Amino acid sequence: MEPFVKEPTVDTPEVHLDALTGTFLLARMSLPEDAVEFYSPVLAWFADYCKAPNPKTVLEMKLEYFNTASSKQLIQILLLLQSIKDKSDITINWYYKEIDEDMQGLGEEYSQIINLPFNLIPVAKLEK
Amino acid sequence: MEQSLDFIYDHFRDIEKDDLEYVYRGEVTALLVMNILELAKTNLAKADDTRKMRSRIYYIMGEGLQNITAHQAVVGDSADNSAIVVIYKKRHKYIIATGNLMNRDSEAALREKLETINHLDADGLKELSRETRTLMGFTPEGGASLGLIEMAKRSGNKLDYLIKPVDEAHSYFYLTTEIDTSGGQANDDGKEVYSIQDLIDVHENFNQNSYTLSFKGDFDQENLLSLLSILKSGMSETKTRIKLYGVMVELLQNIVKHADNKEGYTGWKAGVFYIKEHADRFSLLAGNYVAKEKSAALSARIERIDSMDSAGLSKEYNKILFNLNNDPVSTGLGFIDIRRKSGSKIEYSLVDAGEGRDFFMAKVDVMKVD
């Protein structure tokens, strides 16, 4: 399966998805004008991955900020992963800056509404 | 009693396509200068001026802004301690207007420089520019006066200024430079579109009402990103800034996505946005046109969201989050997110703006939590 790599811009995140190396990363900022357009190839990649997932899948969520339009797309990614939890051992690592109460709150909320193990990881600075 | 929001429409209503009014009050740092120039550049690229004209305007703005960082004096808790920057465009005229505190002992020298510059014609300015460049390595202030000379030379206009005493040691230095992209050809009787008095009035209004920023013009994604960068460069990263950032994105993207347009304003979305800073909170205010037939649904929606408590907001957020309609324009989450992040109610108002449109105004308070 081909990896999916997108470099970050001021308003779109870095996306690095590679089933071969087991890399599943979303990082930095996500506030595109059209979130549906931006995330549709990302969702397509995950849909494809879900057909034959690795035994283990660790999604590294290192987003510094995402707008509400992006949140609807991100939930779709989480739902796709939830749908294959019998086929792959899935973990969501949800990183957030220690001072960011909103990102922490969202992580807590998503961990309750998505039936997958979440690690909420506070960090001083969000590294790549 | 809280002030009604209708002043927003009064400030907004004279806007015409391609107009721009950006005002910033605060400390002017090199990073901020860069971000303001970026905002100016984005908007210049949209206007139909020639490339040569655009780079001239950009250059003059850069000089005007750097002039502040070179000259501004710093005093304790004076209300006038902060600088003011105005970037204004009305039809074919651009204005860069700045104000900053200076030491009174440099007043005479500055006045003399400005008078010398204003009494020279184009050839005289060229000559003075050349002389000053040669001397630059020798006088510490050479760079700054070269900035003023270049502004006069490239704008083709006099530098309009006023030096107003503040206290025994300080004055406030106001400067406006006008660039007429029609080269004086447009028929407006040479009327000034932005005077020194306009600048002083804006400065007083900003001081009295605690504004730190206002933006009136086109709301597109690029301008939104520039305004966000300006917010970030003017404030260190705190819990409050994170909240402000989040509320600002949703409030502004709301305009980018939902604002109604006037006839013939295709590709240009008029709106207005302000930030106020009080001792305990920030207030974000925004305004834009909405089609009359959508007004009732909009106010019903805000009333409903305003009436919810945090549990209700969380429930509503999750309900919409899982709703699979992929409407790229509206997720329905924006106002809920604004309420949750700010912890405040959304104050709003709608006034008739004619031609089947209302003008929608909203205010959200973000408490300082650090």
Interface residues (C-beta under 8 A of the other chain):
Chain A: V10 D11 L31 P32 E33 D34 A35 V36 E37 Y65 N67 T68 A69 S71 K72 I75 K97 I99 D100 E101 D102 E109 I113
Chain B: Q221 L225 S229 E237 T238 K239 I242 K243 Y245 G246 V249 E250 Q253 V256 K257 S314 Y317 N318 I320 L321 F322 N326 P328 T331 L333 G334 I336 D337 R340 K341
